[in-house]
Amino acid sequence: MTRLPIADARTVRTGLVRQIRRRPGPTLLALAVTAAAAVAGLAPARIIGILVDRVLAGTTYGELVRLLIWTAVALAVGAVLTGLAAALTVRAGQLLLAAVREDALDAALHLSTETVEAAGRGDLLSRISDDVGIVAETVTSLLAVWVSSAVAILLTVAGLAALDPWLALAGCATIPVYILSLRWYLPRAAPIYAEQRVAFADRAETILSTLSGLTTIGTYRAEPRFVSSIDASSERARDISRHALWFVTGWVKWLNIAELVGLSAIIATGFPLVDAGATTAGAVTTAALYFHRLFGPLGVVVMSVDDMQSAAASLARILGLSTVPDRTRQPAAPPPAGPATVEIGGLHHAYDANPVLHDIDLRIEAGERVALVGASGAGKTTLAGIVAGTLTPTAGTVDVRDPAGQRPRVILVAQEPHVFAGPLSTDLRLARPEATDAEITDALALVGADGWVRQLPDGIDTRIGPGHTQLDDEQRAQVALARAHLAAPALVILDEATAESGSHHADVLERAAERVCAGRTALIIAHRLGQAARADRIVVMEHGRIVEQGTHADLLARGGPYAHLWAAWKP
C-alpha cells in the first residue's frame, strides 16, 4: 500500500500563511484584542506592588481604597477583553479551518483513481473526517486559550524585564530546565503523534473494507478473521495513544521543577536588592506575581502540547493532500460542438507491474455507439477509465476531440451509481448548476423516471438519502443517467450502468441508456449482450487485448469469441 503524502513543517507553515493572507482582518483583530487582554491582566499585579510600597511607606485609607478600586476595574476590563479575544480567536480559527477544509476536499476530489486505490480509501477518509475533526475540536476548545496564553507569556516576560532587569534575569534561571525538557520532548513528540494518526487511518481502512464486504464475508463465514484484523488495528491504535499519554505525563514533572526554580530565584534575588535599596518590596512583589502569573499560561501550553501536536499531525495529513503530484485537474469543458471522436493508439496499462492492457488501438467515430464485451477481467473497465480520464495509462495515447478540435466533456456512468444526499434537484444540478426545474423534469422523463418522481412528497425537491427517501437500484441508475444527460457530454461512457438493477428492470434502463446516448458518441461496457447487439460496433476483449470487432451480425457470422459468448448468453 502506497500512503498519501504528509506535508512537512514548511508546507504546513506556507499553507497557513497563505490562508491567513486571504483574509487577514479576523486574525489581526483577534491578536490585537488578545494583546490588550494580556496587558489588562498585568495591571492588577502592578497595582498590588504599588499598594505594598504605599503600605510600607504609610498611606491613607482613601489611597488604599482608590488602589483597590483600580485593581477591580483592571480585573473587570481584563475579563471582558479575555472573553472577547476568545470569541474573536475562535472565529478567526474557524474561518481558517473552513478554508483548509475546502482546499482539502478540493484536493481529494481531484486525486487520480490510481492514487486513491493505491493508498486505500481508509487513509483518504480518515484525513477528510477524523483529521479534520481533530483540528476542528482543537480550534474550538484550545486555540483561543493557547493563543491568549502565548501572548500573555510574551507580554508578561516583557513586563518583568521592564520592571527590573535583575529580577527578570533571576527568572531566567528556569530557562535551562525548559530548554533541556523541550530538547528531549519535541523531537520525540512529532513522530509519536504522526504514528498515532497513521494507526487511526489503518484502523479506519480495516473497518471500512470489512463493512464494504459484509455480504461476502458472511457467505464464506470469515467473520472471525476480519474481527481479528479489526481487533489488531484497534489495539495498535490504543497502544500508541497510551504511549503518547505516558510520554507527555513524564515530561510535565520537569516543567513543575522549572516553575519552582524560577520563582525561588526571583524571591532570593529580591532580598539583597531591597536591602541595598536597588529596588522596592513592591517591585519584588510585582515581579513574583508576574512570574507566578506565567504558571497558568505555561501550564495551558504545556498540558495542551500533546493535543496541539496531534492537531499539527492531523493538519499535516490534511495539507498533504495538496502535495500529491498526480492530481487530475481538467480545464472547464467548452460547450458541446457535437459528438466526440476518440483515437486510442498503442495503449498499455499495468497495476503494480501487472499488465492488464496490451497494445490497444481503437478509433471511435463521432456519434458512433461502441460496445465493449468480454469476460470478467478482460480489461474493459480499465479501458473505459482511461478513456474517461480517471486513469492514466502506462503507455500510449488517448485523444478525445469534438468537431471543433477541443477536449469536450466526457461523462462516465459507473456500475454502482452514487446518489448524493439532499434534494433530488440539487443532485441533478451537479451536472449543470444552471439547469431549470423544467430541464430537470425533462431529463427524468427521458430516462423513464418521471412516474415515480411525481409520487415523491415534494417532487424533484424531495430530500433523498439516509434519514429521508431511499431510492432502489433502478431509481439510482435512472438518476445517474438523467444526470449524464443534463451534463450534455460529447462522449458518454456507460460502465455496466444497467447491471445493478437485475434482469427485471434491465430493459427499462437499457432503453433509457439508449435515449441518453442518442446523438452522442458512446462507449458502452455491456453487461447484457442484448445491449451490445444494438450497438453500431462491438469490440471484443480477452486478457487485455482486442481480439475482434464488428457489427453483431458480422461477429456471429465469423463464429469467433463473440459468437461463443452470444451462444452461452442467448435466452
C-alpha positions in Angstrom: 0.0 0.0 0.0 1.3 3.4 -1.0 0.3 6.0 1.5 -0.8 9.5 0.6 1.9 12.1 1.5 2.2 14.1 4.7 3.1 17.7 4.4 6.3 18.8 6.0 6.6 21.7 8.5 7.5 24.2 5.8 4.5 23.2 3.7 2.2 23.5 6.7 3.5 27.0 7.6 3.2 28.1 4.0 -0.3 26.8 3.7 -1.5 28.5 6.9 0.2 31.8 6.0 -1.4 31.7 2.5 -4.9 31.1 4.1 -4.4 34.0 6.6 -3.3 36.3 3.8 -6.6 35.7 2.0 -8.5 37.1 5.0 -6.1 38.9 7.4 -8.7 41.0 9.1 -10.1 38.4 11.6 -6.7 37.2 12.6 -5.2 40.6 13.1 -8.2 41.8 15.1 -8.1 38.7 17.3 -4.4 39.2 18.0 -4.9 42.9 18.9 -7.7 42.2 21.3 -5.7 39.3 22.8 -2.7 41.6 23.4 -5.0 44.2 25.0 -6.4 41.5 27.3 -2.9 40.4 28.3 -1.9 44.0 29.1 -5.0 44.4 31.2 -4.1 41.2 33.0 -0.8 42.6 34.1 -2.3 45.7 35.6 -3.6 44.1 38.9 -0.2 42.7 39.8 1.5 46.1 39.2 -1.2 47.8 41.3 -0.7 45.3 44.1 3.1 46.1 44.0 2.4 49.8 44.3 0.0 49.0 47.2 2.7 47.1 49.1 5.1 50.1 48.7 2.4 52.6 49.9 1.6 50.4 52.9 5.2 50.2 53.9 5.7 53.9 53.4 2.5 54.7 55.3 -0.6 55.8 53.4 -4.2 56.9 53.9 -7.2 54.7 54.0 -8.6 56.6 51.0 -5.5 55.9 48.9 -5.8 52.1 49.7 -9.5 52.2 48.6 -8.6 54.0 45.4 -5.9 51.4 44.5 -8.3 48.6 45.3 -10.9 50.1 43.0 -8.3 50.4 40.2 -7.5 46.7 40.8 -11.2 45.8 40.4 -11.5 47.9 37.3 -8.4 46.2 35.7 -9.8 42.8 36.6 -13.2 43.6 35.0 -11.6 45.1 31.9 -9.3 42.1 31.6 -12.2 39.7 31.9 -14.2 41.4 29.2 -11.3 41.6 26.8 -10.3 38.0 27.5 -13.8 36.8 26.6 -13.9 39.0 23.5 -10.5 37.8 22.5 -11.5 34.2 22.9 -14.6 34.7 20.7 -12.6 36.5 18.0 -9.8 33.9 18.1 -12.3 31.0 17.7 -14.0 32.9 14.8 -10.7 33.5 13.1 -9.7 29.9 13.6 -12.9 28.6 12.2 -12.6 30.7 9.1 -9.1 29.5 8.6 -10.2 25.9 9.2 -13.1 26.3 6.7 -10.6 27.4 4.0 -8.3 24.5 4.8 -11.2 22.0 4.8 -12.4 23.3 1.4 -8.9 23.1 -0.1 -8.5 19.6 1.3 -11.9 18.4 -0.2 -11.0 20.1 -3.5 -7.6 18.2 -3.5 -9.3 14.9 -2.6 -11.9 15.3 -5.4 -9.0 15.7 -7.9 -6.9 12.7 -6.7 -6.4 10.2 -9.5 -8.2 6.9 -9.2 -4.8 5.1 -9.1 -3.7 7.2 -6.1 -6.8 6.6 -4.1 -6.7 2.8 -4.8 -3.0 2.6 -4.0 -3.4 4.5 -0.7 -6.6 2.9 0.4 -9.9 4.6 0.9 -9.4 4.5 4.7 -6.4 6.8 4.5 -8.3 9.4 2.5 -11.5 9.0 4.5 -9.6 9.4 7.8 -8.0 12.7 6.6 -11.2 14.2 5.4 -13.2 13.1 8.5 -11.1 12.1 11.5 -8.2 14.6 10.9 -10.5 17.5 10.1 -12.5 16.6 13.2 -9.4 16.7 15.4 -8.3 20.1 14.0 -11.8 21.4 14.4 -12.0 20.3 18.0 -8.6 21.9 18.7 -9.7 25.2 17.1 -12.9 25.2 19.1 -11.6 24.2 22.5 -7.9 25.0 22.6 -6.9 27.6 20.1 -8.3 30.7 21.9 -6.7 29.6 25.2 -3.5 28.7 23.6 -3.1 31.9 21.7 -4.1 34.0 24.7 -1.6 32.1 26.8 1.2 32.5 24.3 0.6 36.3 24.1 0.3 36.6 27.9 3.7 34.8 28.2 5.4 37.2 25.8 3.9 40.3 27.4 4.5 39.1 30.9 8.2 38.4 30.2 8.4 41.9 28.6 6.7 43.5 31.7 9.0 41.7 34.0 12.1 42.9 32.1 10.8 46.5 32.1 10.1 46.3 35.9 13.6 45.3 36.9 16.2 43.7 34.7 17.9 41.9 37.6 14.6 40.3 38.7 13.9 39.3 35.1 17.4 37.8 34.9 16.8 35.8 38.0 13.6 34.4 36.4 15.8 33.3 33.5 17.2 30.6 35.8 14.2 28.5 34.7 15.3 28.6 31.0 17.9 25.8 31.1 15.3 23.5 32.6 12.8 24.4 29.9 15.3 24.0 27.1 16.5 20.6 28.3 13.0 19.3 28.7 11.9 20.7 25.3 15.0 19.3 23.5 14.1 15.9 24.9 10.4 16.2 24.2 9.9 17.9 20.8 12.0 15.5 18.6 10.1 12.6 20.1 6.6 14.0 20.2 6.0 14.7 16.5 6.9 11.1 15.3 4.7 9.7 18.1 1.6 11.7 17.1 2.3 11.1 13.4 2.4 7.4 14.1 -0.8 7.7 16.1 -2.6 9.3 13.1 -1.3 6.6 10.8 -2.6 3.9 13.2 -6.0 5.6 13.2 -6.0 5.6 9.4 -5.1 1.9 9.3 -8.0 1.2 11.7 -10.4 3.2 9.6 -9.3 1.3 6.4 -9.7 -2.1 8.2 -13.2 -1.2 9.4 -14.3 0.3 6.1 -13.1 -2.6 4.0 -14.8 -5.0 6.4 -18.1 -3.2 6.2 -17.9 -2.9 2.4 -17.7 -6.7 2.1 -20.1 -7.8 4.8 -22.2 -10.0 2.5 -19.1 -11.8 1.0 -17.6 -12.2 4.5 -20.8 -13.7 5.8 -21.1 -16.0 2.8 -17.6 -17.5 3.4 -18.1 -17.4 7.2 -14.9 -15.4 7.5 -16.2 -13.2 10.4 -13.6 -14.3 13.0 -10.6 -13.5 10.7 -11.9 -10.0 9.9 -12.9 -9.3 13.6 -9.3 -10.3 14.5 -8.0 -7.8 12.0 -10.2 -5.1 13.4 -9.0 -6.0 16.9 -5.4 -5.9 15.9 -5.6 -2.5 14.3 -7.7 -1.1 17.2 -5.2 -2.5 19.8 -2.3 -0.9 17.9 -4.1 2.5 17.9 -4.8 2.1 21.6 -1.2 1.2 22.5 0.2 4.1 20.6 -2.3 6.5 22.2 -1.4 5.2 25.7 2.3 5.5 24.9 1.7 9.2 23.9 -0.1 9.9 27.2 2.7 8.3 29.3 5.2 10.3 27.3 3.6 13.7 28.0 2.9 12.9 31.6 6.6 12.2 32.2 7.5 15.5 30.6 5.2 17.7 32.8 7.1 17.0 36.0 10.1 18.7 34.7 8.1 21.8 34.0 6.9 21.9 37.6 10.5 21.8 38.7 11.3 24.7 36.3 8.5 26.8 37.9 9.9 26.2 41.4 13.4 27.1 40.3 12.3 30.4 38.7 10.1 31.7 41.5 12.6 30.8 44.1 15.3 32.6 42.2 13.2 35.8 41.9 12.4 35.9 45.6 16.0 35.1 46.6 17.4 37.8 44.3 14.8 40.3 45.6 16.0 40.2 49.2 19.5 41.7 48.6 18.2 44.1 46.0 15.7 45.5 48.5 18.2 45.5 51.3 20.6 47.5 49.1 17.9 50.0 48.1 18.2 48.9 44.4 14.5 48.1 44.2 11.4 48.1 46.4 9.5 45.4 48.1 6.5 46.3 45.9 8.6 45.7 42.7 9.7 42.3 44.0 6.1 41.5 44.8 5.0 42.5 41.3 7.9 40.5 39.8 6.9 37.4 41.8 3.2 37.9 40.8 4.2 38.3 37.2 6.3 35.2 37.3 3.5 33.3 39.1 1.1 34.6 36.5 3.2 32.7 33.9 2.3 29.4 35.6 -1.3 29.4 34.3 -0.4 30.2 30.6 2.6 27.9 30.7 0.5 25.2 32.2 -2.1 25.6 29.5 0.6 25.5 26.8 2.3 22.5 28.3 -0.8 20.5 29.1 -2.2 21.1 25.6 1.1 20.5 23.7 0.1 16.8 23.2 -3.3 17.9 21.7 -1.6 20.6 19.6 0.9 18.1 18.4 -1.9 15.7 17.5 -3.7 18.6 15.7 -0.5 19.5 13.9 0.0 15.9 12.8 -3.6 15.9 11.5 -3.1 19.3 9.8 0.0 17.9 8.1 -2.0 15.0 6.8 -4.8 17.2 5.5 -2.4 19.6 3.8 -0.5 16.6 2.4 -3.4 16.0 0.0 -2.5 19.2 -1.9 1.1 17.9 -2.4 0.1 14.8 -4.4 1.8 15.3 -7.8 -0.6 13.3 -10.0 -3.9 15.2 -9.3 -6.2 15.2 -12.3 -7.3 18.7 -13.0 -9.1 19.3 -16.2 -9.9 22.7 -17.6 -13.6 23.6 -17.9 -15.0 21.8 -20.9 -16.3 24.1 -23.7 -19.9 24.0 -24.8 -20.6 20.9 -26.8 -19.8 21.3 -30.5 -21.1 17.9 -31.4 -20.2 14.2 -30.8 -16.6 13.5 -30.0 -14.1 11.4 -31.9 -11.9 9.0 -29.9 -8.5 7.9 -31.1 -6.6 5.3 -29.0 -3.1 4.3 -30.0 -0.5 1.9 -28.6 -2.3 1.8 -25.3 -0.7 -0.3 -22.4 -1.6 -0.3 -18.7 -0.5 -2.1 -15.6 -1.4 -2.2 -12.0 1.7 -2.6 -9.7 3.7 -4.0 -12.6 0.8 -6.4 -13.5 -0.1 -5.7 -17.2 -3.9 -5.5 -17.8 -4.0 -3.8 -21.3 -1.8 -4.7 -24.2 -1.3 -2.6 -27.4 -4.8 -1.3 -27.7 -5.6 0.5 -31.0 -9.1 1.8 -31.4 -10.9 4.6 -33.2 -14.5 5.6 -32.4 -16.1 7.9 -34.9 -18.3 10.9 -33.9 -21.8 9.7 -33.0 -20.8 6.0 -33.0 -22.0 3.7 -30.3 -19.4 1.1 -29.5 -20.0 -1.8 -27.0 -17.1 -3.4 -25.2 -17.7 -7.1 -24.3 -15.6 -9.8 -22.8 -15.3 -12.0 -19.8 -14.6 -10.5 -16.3 -11.0 -9.3 -16.1 -10.7 -8.7 -19.8 -9.7 -5.1 -19.2 -13.0 -3.4 -20.2 -13.4 -1.2 -17.1 -9.7 -0.2 -17.2 -10.0 0.9 -20.8 -13.2 2.8 -20.1 -11.5 4.5 -17.1 -8.5 5.6 -19.3 -10.8 7.0 -22.0 -12.8 8.8 -19.3 -9.6 10.3 -17.9 -9.9 8.8 -14.4 -6.9 6.5 -15.1 -3.5 7.4 -16.5 -2.2 4.8 -19.0 1.2 3.3 -18.5 1.9 3.9 -22.2 0.1 5.0 -25.3 -2.2 7.9 -26.2 -5.9 8.7 -25.9 -7.2 11.6 -27.9 -10.8 12.7 -27.4 -11.8 15.7 -29.6 -15.1 17.3 -30.6 -15.7 18.7 -34.2 -14.1 22.0 -33.1 -10.9 20.2 -32.1 -11.4 20.8 -28.4 -11.3 18.4 -25.5 -15.0 18.0 -24.8 -16.9 17.0 -21.7 -16.8 13.2 -21.0 -19.2 11.6 -18.6 -18.7 8.2 -17.1 -21.7 6.4 -15.5 -20.4 3.6 -13.3 -21.9 0.3 -12.5 -22.7 1.4 -8.9 -24.1 5.0 -9.5 -23.8 7.3 -6.5 -26.7 9.4 -5.4 -25.9 12.4 -3.2 -27.8 13.1 0.0 -30.1 16.2 -0.3 -32.8 17.4 -2.6 -33.1 15.3 -5.8 -32.9 18.5 -7.9 -29.7 19.5 -6.2 -28.2 16.1 -7.0 -29.1 16.5 -10.7 -27.8 20.1 -10.8 -24.3 18.8 -10.0 -24.2 18.1 -13.8 -25.4 21.5 -14.8 -25.9 24.1 -11.9 -27.9 26.4 -14.1 -30.5 23.8 -15.1 -34.1 24.8 -14.7 -36.8 22.7 -13.0 -38.3 22.1 -16.4 -35.0 20.8 -17.8 -34.5 18.5 -14.8 -38.1 17.2 -15.2 -37.4 16.6 -18.9 -34.2 14.7 -18.2 -36.0 12.5 -15.7 -38.8 11.8 -18.2 -36.1 10.9 -20.8 -34.9 8.1 -18.6 -38.4 7.0 -17.6 -38.1 8.3 -14.0 -40.9 10.9 -14.2 -43.6 8.4 -12.9 -42.0 7.7 -9.6 -40.7 11.2 -9.2 -44.2 12.6 -9.4 -45.2 10.3 -6.5 -42.5 11.7 -4.2 -43.7 14.0 -1.4 -42.1 17.2 -2.8 -41.4 16.1 -6.4 -37.9 16.9 -7.5 -37.3 18.9 -4.3 -37.8 15.7 -2.2 -34.7 15.0 0.0 -33.1 11.7 -0.7 -30.5 9.7 1.2 -30.1 8.5 4.8 -33.0 9.6 7.0 -35.0 10.6 4.0 -36.5 8.9 0.9 -34.4 5.9 -0.2 -34.0 5.0 -3.8 -33.8 1.5 -5.1 -31.2 0.3 -7.6 -33.3 1.1 -10.7 -34.1 4.6 -9.5 -30.5 5.3 -8.6 -29.4 4.2 -12.1 -32.1 6.4 -13.6 -30.9 9.4 -11.6 -27.3 8.8 -12.8 -28.4 8.6 -16.4 -30.5 11.8 -16.1 -27.5 13.5 -14.6 -25.4 12.4 -17.5 -27.9 13.7 -20.0 -28.1 17.1 -18.2 -24.3 17.4 -18.5 -24.6 17.4 -22.3 -21.4 15.5 -22.9 -19.9 14.8 -26.3 -18.9 11.3 -25.1 -20.8 9.1 -22.8 -19.2 6.1 -21.2 -21.5 3.5 -19.6 -19.6 1.1 -17.4 -22.2 -1.6 -17.0 -24.5 1.2 -15.8 -27.6 -1.0 -16.1 -26.1 -4.1 -14.4 -27.1 -3.4 -10.8 -30.8 -3.4 -11.4 -31.2 -7.1 -12.3 -33.0 -8.5 -15.2 -36.4 -7.3 -14.1 -35.6 -3.7 -14.8 -32.7 -4.1 -17.2 -34.9 -3.5 -20.3 -36.2 -0.2 -18.9 -32.7 1.0 -18.1 -31.2 -0.1 -21.4 -33.8 1.9 -23.3 -33.1 4.9 -21.0 -29.4 4.5 -21.7 -30.1 4.4 -25.5 -32.0 7.7 -25.3 -29.2 9.3 -23.3 -26.6 8.1 -25.9 -28.7 9.3 -28.8 -26.8 11.9 -30.9 -23.7 11.4 -28.8 -20.6 9.2 -29.1 -20.9 6.3 -26.7 -18.6 3.7 -25.2 -20.7 1.0 -23.5 -19.4 -1.8 -21.4 -22.3 -4.2 -21.9 -23.4 -6.4 -19.0 -26.1 -7.9 -21.2 -25.2 -8.9 -24.8 -28.6 -7.7 -25.9 -27.5 -4.2 -25.3 -24.3 -4.9 -27.2 -26.2 -6.3 -30.2 -27.9 -2.9 -30.7 -24.6 -1.0 -30.8 -23.1 0.3 -34.1 -20.0 -1.8 -33.4 -18.9 -4.4 -30.9 -15.3 -4.7 -29.6 -14.4 -8.0 -28.0 -11.6 -8.1 -25.4 -9.8 -11.0 -24.0 -6.9 -10.8 -21.5 -6.4 -7.1 -22.1 -6.4 -7.3 -25.9 -8.9 -6.6 -28.6 -9.5 -9.9 -30.3 -12.2 -8.9 -32.8 -14.6 -6.2 -33.6 -17.5 -5.6 -36.0 -21.3 -5.5 -36.0 -23.4 -8.0 -34.2 -24.3 -9.9 -37.4 -20.7 -9.9 -38.7 -19.3 -11.3 -35.5 -22.0 -14.0 -35.3 -21.1 -15.0 -38.9 -17.4 -15.3 -38.0 -18.1 -17.8 -35.3 -15.4 -16.4 -33.1 -15.3 -15.4 -29.4 -18.3 -13.1 -29.6 -20.4 -15.9 -31.2 -19.5 -18.2 -28.4 -20.4 -15.6 -25.8 -23.7 -15.0 -27.6 -24.5 -18.7 -27.7 -23.8 -19.0 -24.0 -25.8 -15.9 -23.1 -28.8 -16.1 -25.5 -32.0 -16.8 -23.7 
